[in-house]
Amino acid sequence: MLEIIALIFITRRMGTLAHDKGLKPGTWKLYTVLAWFAGEIPGAIIGVLIFGIDNLISVELVALAGAVSGYFIIKNILSKKPNAGMEDDINQIGQE
């Protein structure tokens, strides 16, 4: 349940960041959710391989680390995109 709340919170933040960059927020929210699960599923598999099926707390912590890593990868990609007004500023360089 806490993961769902965290996922809602971070998708809202990603949507705001995408909107500030002049990109479609819905697309980046979808990328965030997909990256979350793309990190969580292999993280759970790795956790089971390392700790075994009986140690669920450790497995969940490894899965959560994978999910958060997926989020940070998408956030890093979006943060490197230029802001919405940057193209206008670049086009005005050298003009009076």
Phi and psi in radians as a Rosetta constraint file:
Dihedral C 1 N 2 CA 2 C 2 CIRCULARHARMONIC -1.168 0.35
Dihedral N 2 CA 2 C 2 N 3 CIRCULARHARMONIC -0.547 0.35
Dihedral C 2 N 3 CA 3 C 3 CIRCULARHARMONIC -1.130 0.35
Dihedral N 3 CA 3 C 3 N 4 CIRCULARHARMONIC -0.669 0.35
Dihedral C 3 N 4 CA 4 C 4 CIRCULARHARMONIC -1.145 0.35
Dihedral N 4 CA 4 C 4 N 5 CIRCULARHARMONIC -0.743 0.35
Dihedral C 4 N 5 CA 5 C 5 CIRCULARHARMONIC -1.107 0.35
Dihedral N 5 CA 5 C 5 N 6 CIRCULARHARMONIC -0.752 0.35
Dihedral C 5 N 6 CA 6 C 6 CIRCULARHARMONIC -1.105 0.35
Dihedral N 6 CA 6 C 6 N 7 CIRCULARHARMONIC -0.710 0.35
Dihedral C 6 N 7 CA 7 C 7 CIRCULARHARMONIC -1.150 0.35
Dihedral N 7 CA 7 C 7 N 8 CIRCULARHARMONIC -0.686 0.35
Dihedral C 7 N 8 CA 8 C 8 CIRCULARHARMONIC -1.103 0.35
Dihedral N 8 CA 8 C 8 N 9 CIRCULARHARMONIC -0.773 0.35
Dihedral C 8 N 9 CA 9 C 9 CIRCULARHARMONIC -1.084 0.35
Dihedral N 9 CA 9 C 9 N 10 CIRCULARHARMONIC -0.819 0.35
Dihedral C 9 N 10 CA 10 C 10 CIRCULARHARMONIC -1.288 0.35
Dihedral N 10 CA 10 C 10 N 11 CIRCULARHARMONIC -0.522 0.35
Dihedral C 10 N 11 CA 11 C 11 CIRCULARHARMONIC -1.201 0.35
Dihedral N 11 CA 11 C 11 N 12 CIRCULARHARMONIC -0.593 0.35
Dihedral C 11 N 12 CA 12 C 12 CIRCULARHARMONIC -1.117 0.35
Dihedral N 12 CA 12 C 12 N 13 CIRCULARHARMONIC -0.746 0.35
Dihedral C 12 N 13 CA 13 C 13 CIRCULARHARMONIC -1.123 0.35
Dihedral N 13 CA 13 C 13 N 14 CIRCULARHARMONIC -0.696 0.35
Dihedral C 13 N 14 CA 14 C 14 CIRCULARHARMONIC -1.173 0.35
Dihedral N 14 CA 14 C 14 N 15 CIRCULARHARMONIC -0.652 0.35
Dihedral C 14 N 15 CA 15 C 15 CIRCULARHARMONIC -1.097 0.35
Dihedral N 15 CA 15 C 15 N 16 CIRCULARHARMONIC -0.720 0.35
Dihedral C 15 N 16 CA 16 C 16 CIRCULARHARMONIC -1.136 0.35
Dihedral N 16 CA 16 C 16 N 17 CIRCULARHARMONIC -0.744 0.35
Dihedral C 16 N 17 CA 17 C 17 CIRCULARHARMONIC -1.133 0.35
Dihedral N 17 CA 17 C 17 N 18 CIRCULARHARMONIC -0.720 0.35
Dihedral C 17 N 18 CA 18 C 18 CIRCULARHARMONIC -1.130 0.35
Dihedral N 18 CA 18 C 18 N 19 CIRCULARHARMONIC -0.700 0.35
Dihedral C 18 N 19 CA 19 C 19 CIRCULARHARMONIC -1.107 0.35
Dihedral N 19 CA 19 C 19 N 20 CIRCULARHARMONIC -0.698 0.35
Dihedral C 19 N 20 CA 20 C 20 CIRCULARHARMONIC -1.137 0.35
Dihedral N 20 CA 20 C 20 N 21 CIRCULARHARMONIC -0.511 0.35
Dihedral C 20 N 21 CA 21 C 21 CIRCULARHARMONIC -1.475 0.35
Dihedral N 21 CA 21 C 21 N 22 CIRCULARHARMONIC -0.098 0.35
Dihedral C 21 N 22 CA 22 C 22 CIRCULARHARMONIC 1.443 0.35
Dihedral N 22 CA 22 C 22 N 23 CIRCULARHARMONIC 0.377 0.35
Dihedral C 22 N 23 CA 23 C 23 CIRCULARHARMONIC -1.913 0.35
Dihedral N 23 CA 23 C 23 N 24 CIRCULARHARMONIC 2.913 0.35
Dihedral C 23 N 24 CA 24 C 24 CIRCULARHARMONIC -1.261 0.35
Dihedral N 24 CA 24 C 24 N 25 CIRCULARHARMONIC 2.091 0.35
Dihedral C 24 N 25 CA 25 C 25 CIRCULARHARMONIC -1.135 0.35
Dihedral N 25 CA 25 C 25 N 26 CIRCULARHARMONIC -0.652 0.35
Dihedral C 25 N 26 CA 26 C 26 CIRCULARHARMONIC -1.071 0.35
Dihedral N 26 CA 26 C 26 N 27 CIRCULARHARMONIC -0.669 0.35
Dihedral C 26 N 27 CA 27 C 27 CIRCULARHARMONIC -1.107 0.35
Dihedral N 27 CA 27 C 27 N 28 CIRCULARHARMONIC -0.777 0.35
Dihedral C 27 N 28 CA 28 C 28 CIRCULARHARMONIC -1.290 0.35
Dihedral N 28 CA 28 C 28 N 29 CIRCULARHARMONIC -0.495 0.35
Dihedral C 28 N 29 CA 29 C 29 CIRCULARHARMONIC -1.150 0.35
Dihedral N 29 CA 29 C 29 N 30 CIRCULARHARMONIC -0.726 0.35
Dihedral C 29 N 30 CA 30 C 30 CIRCULARHARMONIC -1.113 0.35
Dihedral N 30 CA 30 C 30 N 31 CIRCULARHARMONIC -0.761 0.35
Dihedral C 30 N 31 CA 31 C 31 CIRCULARHARMONIC -1.025 0.35
Dihedral N 31 CA 31 C 31 N 32 CIRCULARHARMONIC -0.671 0.35
Dihedral C 31 N 32 CA 32 C 32 CIRCULARHARMONIC -1.133 0.35
Dihedral N 32 CA 32 C 32 N 33 CIRCULARHARMONIC -0.788 0.35
Dihedral C 32 N 33 CA 33 C 33 CIRCULARHARMONIC -1.130 0.35
Dihedral N 33 CA 33 C 33 N 34 CIRCULARHARMONIC -0.758 0.35
Dihedral C 33 N 34 CA 34 C 34 CIRCULARHARMONIC -1.123 0.35
Dihedral N 34 CA 34 C 34 N 35 CIRCULARHARMONIC -0.708 0.35
Dihedral C 34 N 35 CA 35 C 35 CIRCULARHARMONIC -1.170 0.35
Dihedral N 35 CA 35 C 35 N 36 CIRCULARHARMONIC -0.607 0.35
Dihedral C 35 N 36 CA 36 C 36 CIRCULARHARMONIC -1.053 0.35
Dihedral N 36 CA 36 C 36 N 37 CIRCULARHARMONIC -0.890 0.35
Dihedral C 36 N 37 CA 37 C 37 CIRCULARHARMONIC -1.268 0.35
Dihedral N 37 CA 37 C 37 N 38 CIRCULARHARMONIC -0.553 0.35
Dihedral C 37 N 38 CA 38 C 38 CIRCULARHARMONIC -1.168 0.35
Dihedral N 38 CA 38 C 38 N 39 CIRCULARHARMONIC -0.437 0.35
Dihedral C 38 N 39 CA 39 C 39 CIRCULARHARMONIC -1.577 0.35
Dihedral N 39 CA 39 C 39 N 40 CIRCULARHARMONIC -0.561 0.35
Dihedral C 39 N 40 CA 40 C 40 CIRCULARHARMONIC -1.290 0.35
Dihedral N 40 CA 40 C 40 N 41 CIRCULARHARMONIC -0.716 0.35
Dihedral C 40 N 41 CA 41 C 41 CIRCULARHARMONIC -1.144 0.35
Dihedral N 41 CA 41 C 41 N 42 CIRCULARHARMONIC -0.900 0.35
Dihedral C 41 N 42 CA 42 C 42 CIRCULARHARMONIC -1.106 0.35
Dihedral N 42 CA 42 C 42 N 43 CIRCULARHARMONIC -0.559 0.35
Dihedral C 42 N 43 CA 43 C 43 CIRCULARHARMONIC -1.103 0.35
Dihedral N 43 CA 43 C 43 N 44 CIRCULARHARMONIC -0.690 0.35
Dihedral C 43 N 44 CA 44 C 44 CIRCULARHARMONIC -1.165 0.35
Dihedral N 44 CA 44 C 44 N 45 CIRCULARHARMONIC -0.702 0.35
Dihedral C 44 N 45 CA 45 C 45 CIRCULARHARMONIC -1.117 0.35
Dihedral N 45 CA 45 C 45 N 46 CIRCULARHARMONIC -0.773 0.35
Dihedral C 45 N 46 CA 46 C 46 CIRCULARHARMONIC -1.116 0.35
Dihedral N 46 CA 46 C 46 N 47 CIRCULARHARMONIC -0.695 0.35
Dihedral C 46 N 47 CA 47 C 47 CIRCULARHARMONIC -1.088 0.35
Dihedral N 47 CA 47 C 47 N 48 CIRCULARHARMONIC -0.704 0.35
Dihedral C 47 N 48 CA 48 C 48 CIRCULARHARMONIC -1.158 0.35
Dihedral N 48 CA 48 C 48 N 49 CIRCULARHARMONIC -0.696 0.35
Dihedral C 48 N 49 CA 49 C 49 CIRCULARHARMONIC -1.143 0.35
Dihedral N 49 CA 49 C 49 N 50 CIRCULARHARMONIC -0.618 0.35
Dihedral C 49 N 50 CA 50 C 50 CIRCULARHARMONIC -1.413 0.35
Dihedral N 50 CA 50 C 50 N 51 CIRCULARHARMONIC -0.860 0.35
Dihedral C 50 N 51 CA 51 C 51 CIRCULARHARMONIC -1.783 0.35
Dihedral N 51 CA 51 C 51 N 52 CIRCULARHARMONIC -0.256 0.35
Dihedral C 51 N 52 CA 52 C 52 CIRCULARHARMONIC 1.517 0.35
Dihedral N 52 CA 52 C 52 N 53 CIRCULARHARMONIC 2.886 0.35
Dihedral C 52 N 53 CA 53 C 53 CIRCULARHARMONIC -1.296 0.35
Dihedral N 53 CA 53 C 53 N 54 CIRCULARHARMONIC -0.334 0.35
Dihedral C 53 N 54 CA 54 C 54 CIRCULARHARMONIC -1.373 0.35
Dihedral N 54 CA 54 C 54 N 55 CIRCULARHARMONIC -0.387 0.35
Dihedral C 54 N 55 CA 55 C 55 CIRCULARHARMONIC -1.749 0.35
Dihedral N 55 CA 55 C 55 N 56 CIRCULARHARMONIC 1.309 0.35
Dihedral C 55 N 56 CA 56 C 56 CIRCULARHARMONIC -1.211 0.35
Dihedral N 56 CA 56 C 56 N 57 CIRCULARHARMONIC -0.529 0.35
Dihedral C 56 N 57 CA 57 C 57 CIRCULARHARMONIC -1.150 0.35
Dihedral N 57 CA 57 C 57 N 58 CIRCULARHARMONIC -0.782 0.35
Dihedral C 57 N 58 CA 58 C 58 CIRCULARHARMONIC -1.143 0.35
Dihedral N 58 CA 58 C 58 N 59 CIRCULARHARMONIC -0.686 0.35
Dihedral C 58 N 59 CA 59 C 59 CIRCULARHARMONIC -1.094 0.35
Dihedral N 59 CA 59 C 59 N 60 CIRCULARHARMONIC -0.764 0.35
Dihedral C 59 N 60 CA 60 C 60 CIRCULARHARMONIC -1.153 0.35
Dihedral N 60 CA 60 C 60 N 61 CIRCULARHARMONIC -0.626 0.35
Dihedral C 60 N 61 CA 61 C 61 CIRCULARHARMONIC -1.152 0.35
Dihedral N 61 CA 61 C 61 N 62 CIRCULARHARMONIC -0.696 0.35
Dihedral C 61 N 62 CA 62 C 62 CIRCULARHARMONIC -1.172 0.35
Dihedral N 62 CA 62 C 62 N 63 CIRCULARHARMONIC -0.700 0.35
Dihedral C 62 N 63 CA 63 C 63 CIRCULARHARMONIC -1.120 0.35
Dihedral N 63 CA 63 C 63 N 64 CIRCULARHARMONIC -0.710 0.35
Dihedral C 63 N 64 CA 64 C 64 CIRCULARHARMONIC -1.152 0.35
Dihedral N 64 CA 64 C 64 N 65 CIRCULARHARMONIC -0.648 0.35
Dihedral C 64 N 65 CA 65 C 65 CIRCULARHARMONIC -1.109 0.35
Dihedral N 65 CA 65 C 65 N 66 CIRCULARHARMONIC -0.687 0.35
Dihedral C 65 N 66 CA 66 C 66 CIRCULARHARMONIC -1.137 0.35
Dihedral N 66 CA 66 C 66 N 67 CIRCULARHARMONIC -0.694 0.35
Dihedral C 66 N 67 CA 67 C 67 CIRCULARHARMONIC -1.146 0.35
Dihedral N 67 CA 67 C 67 N 68 CIRCULARHARMONIC -0.782 0.35
Dihedral C 67 N 68 CA 68 C 68 CIRCULARHARMONIC -1.150 0.35
Dihedral N 68 CA 68 C 68 N 69 CIRCULARHARMONIC -0.607 0.35
Dihedral C 68 N 69 CA 69 C 69 CIRCULARHARMONIC -1.097 0.35
Dihedral N 69 CA 69 C 69 N 70 CIRCULARHARMONIC -0.726 0.35
Dihedral C 69 N 70 CA 70 C 70 CIRCULARHARMONIC -1.063 0.35
Dihedral N 70 CA 70 C 70 N 71 CIRCULARHARMONIC -0.727 0.35
Dihedral C 70 N 71 CA 71 C 71 CIRCULARHARMONIC -1.073 0.35
Dihedral N 71 CA 71 C 71 N 72 CIRCULARHARMONIC -0.789 0.35
Dihedral C 71 N 72 CA 72 C 72 CIRCULARHARMONIC -1.171 0.35
Dihedral N 72 CA 72 C 72 N 73 CIRCULARHARMONIC -0.555 0.35
Dihedral C 72 N 73 CA 73 C 73 CIRCULARHARMONIC -1.126 0.35
Dihedral N 73 CA 73 C 73 N 74 CIRCULARHARMONIC -0.820 0.35
Dihedral C 73 N 74 CA 74 C 74 CIRCULARHARMONIC -1.157 0.35
Dihedral N 74 CA 74 C 74 N 75 CIRCULARHARMONIC -0.702 0.35
Dihedral C 74 N 75 CA 75 C 75 CIRCULARHARMONIC -1.100 0.35
Dihedral N 75 CA 75 C 75 N 76 CIRCULARHARMONIC -0.683 0.35
Dihedral C 75 N 76 CA 76 C 76 CIRCULARHARMONIC -1.141 0.35
Dihedral N 76 CA 76 C 76 N 77 CIRCULARHARMONIC -0.739 0.35
Dihedral C 76 N 77 CA 77 C 77 CIRCULARHARMONIC -1.086 0.35
Dihedral N 77 CA 77 C 77 N 78 CIRCULARHARMONIC -0.789 0.35
Dihedral C 77 N 78 CA 78 C 78 CIRCULARHARMONIC -1.199 0.35
Dihedral N 78 CA 78 C 78 N 79 CIRCULARHARMONIC -0.629 0.35
Dihedral C 78 N 79 CA 79 C 79 CIRCULARHARMONIC -1.151 0.35
Dihedral N 79 CA 79 C 79 N 80 CIRCULARHARMONIC -0.497 0.35
Dihedral C 79 N 80 CA 80 C 80 CIRCULARHARMONIC -1.388 0.35
Dihedral N 80 CA 80 C 80 N 81 CIRCULARHARMONIC -0.192 0.35
Dihedral C 80 N 81 CA 81 C 81 CIRCULARHARMONIC -1.222 0.35
Dihedral N 81 CA 81 C 81 N 82 CIRCULARHARMONIC 2.568 0.35
Dihedral C 81 N 82 CA 82 C 82 CIRCULARHARMONIC -1.231 0.35
Dihedral N 82 CA 82 C 82 N 83 CIRCULARHARMONIC 2.663 0.35
Dihedral C 82 N 83 CA 83 C 83 CIRCULARHARMONIC -1.190 0.35
Dihedral N 83 CA 83 C 83 N 84 CIRCULARHARMONIC 2.872 0.35
Dihedral C 83 N 84 CA 84 C 84 CIRCULARHARMONIC -1.079 0.35
Dihedral N 84 CA 84 C 84 N 85 CIRCULARHARMONIC -0.682 0.35
Dihedral C 84 N 85 CA 85 C 85 CIRCULARHARMONIC -1.521 0.35
Dihedral N 85 CA 85 C 85 N 86 CIRCULARHARMONIC -0.019 0.35
Dihedral C 85 N 86 CA 86 C 86 CIRCULARHARMONIC -1.162 0.35
Dihedral N 86 CA 86 C 86 N 87 CIRCULARHARMONIC -0.649 0.35
Dihedral C 86 N 87 CA 87 C 87 CIRCULARHARMONIC -1.132 0.35
Dihedral N 87 CA 87 C 87 N 88 CIRCULARHARMONIC -0.654 0.35
Dihedral C 87 N 88 CA 88 C 88 CIRCULARHARMONIC -1.145 0.35
Dihedral N 88 CA 88 C 88 N 89 CIRCULARHARMONIC -0.701 0.35
Dihedral C 88 N 89 CA 89 C 89 CIRCULARHARMONIC -1.138 0.35
Dihedral N 89 CA 89 C 89 N 90 CIRCULARHARMONIC -0.697 0.35
Dihedral C 89 N 90 CA 90 C 90 CIRCULARHARMONIC -1.161 0.35
Dihedral N 90 CA 90 C 90 N 91 CIRCULARHARMONIC -0.699 0.35
Dihedral C 90 N 91 CA 91 C 91 CIRCULARHARMONIC -1.199 0.35
Dihedral N 91 CA 91 C 91 N 92 CIRCULARHARMONIC -0.381 0.35
Dihedral C 91 N 92 CA 92 C 92 CIRCULARHARMONIC -1.591 0.35
Dihedral N 92 CA 92 C 92 N 93 CIRCULARHARMONIC -0.027 0.35
Dihedral C 92 N 93 CA 93 C 93 CIRCULARHARMONIC -1.177 0.35
Dihedral N 93 CA 93 C 93 N 94 CIRCULARHARMONIC 2.236 0.35
Dihedral C 93 N 94 CA 94 C 94 CIRCULARHARMONIC 1.545 0.35
Dihedral N 94 CA 94 C 94 N 95 CIRCULARHARMONIC -0.081 0.35
Dihedral C 94 N 95 CA 95 C 95 CIRCULARHARMONIC -1.740 0.35
Dihedral N 95 CA 95 C 95 N 96 CIRCULARHARMONIC 2.607 0.35
